[in-house]
């Protein structure tokens, strides 16, 4: 189960009633933030969410509207008495950006650990119990999208356990994921079941990694910087996506649903494009600040 | 005439419904900002004020809640197509802080000019048609308060003009402040009249400069970080003021009115202290976000 809250939906600049785009993901009481622009800490409070459980922040890129809230977040976490490290992930140069922003919050009671991505396809990692796969976006500067996923092991299968000669006293340990006496969980479990996955990517042109990593996703969260059809040229120039392009990606992925976010400040009413986008991908939701959902494993027979 | 808008009233961290403490001052369509914490640009929009007319920002000190909104402000001014320089004033080290914050807004279409204060009493300067006198506050780190004032020349006095032998054809030019043919405005004007003045100081213990520069002020804007009487010790430790101390300063100044701001996040309802503070200085207003007034010259006979 993953709790998902779209803290804000704005691009470029925060507006009254529209925080900058940021996502809060929580599993078993631990949380990950994606991006942290100016005002994100207020958005977290507005949504009634907690700071203490945030293990880390995934940064897409270093434009101010995606990172300018970091100093305030650092300070607030410190004021809450945090002692455990805060992990930040992002493009090469992250340490330099964090060091620069810390000029105004030099003293903190906890460590900030920066992880800079390397290579054409950075290694996946785990954070807050979720598996995170970063991928290169196309924004004319280093920028990353993220797939966040939970795998789900197979059901316990007593027939299989017996066939494999697993002593009954080991069943519960193996079912819980342990290995024991030369047996592995695989010896007592059926085939892996469908897990959960979210693909998050803003500030980018469409890239093949989206359809690859977003395949069958439960939720795509993509930018809808421009709603008007005639803004494609502008989107190409500025390395952003139109809402239609995002909806086309959702179709190609076979995703369950699509949330649009990161709206241009010149688009005060993105909901005006709902019908047009839904004609491309039906299950499209025009994001609003504070929108949330709970993704749950699908029960299978 | 000076338009005054208290954009926010929060200290330490922004809260839903409470922006960080910042002041917007406008004279003849040009504006000065004092401090710019996270969210100040949203506070400006919420108050319906303009960005384009901001000539400069006066910084009190470099704690994050007073400067973390600068990168966002820089970006928004740039997105508005600003070309004229933005002037920033503050303690020594300002250039270093601004350079650090610009790591996330490296490209701007206008220049940022930093002015760092020097000496025990930095020189006054003019900005947006107002005279600004910075003074050292006591916050355990370099921190400044500001007096913002408008002087007002004397009334035109035709008797005096005649006595001084000023030709009638020069009267209007001298009255407008020009010098001509060896005559000065002083030759046609009566004694200076009462001007306008505002004293602004947060994040500080009381200092003598407040009562000196705040004498007869039209408006004092001081921090009321702590309302409870038993928080004096905490105020001493953290180099802040209690509301009572601020009210005592207003008494000593003979100020017309006092606005309190920069409330602790642990004080959700600072208005609860209104009665107690008004018993010290009657014309005390517990600040709320967006509060504004227009200061006008007093008409004299």
Interface residues (C-beta under 8 A of the other chain):
Chain A: X12 X13 X14 X15 X16 X37 X38 X39 X41 X42 X45 X46 X62 X63 X64 X65 X67 X68 X69 X71 X72 X74 X75 X76 X79 X96 X97 X100 X101 X103 X104 X105
Chain B: X12 X13 X14 X15 X16 X37 X38 X39 X41 X42 X45 X46 X62 X63 X64 X65 X67 X68 X69 X71 X72 X74 X75 X76 X79 X96 X97 X100 X101 X103 X104 X105
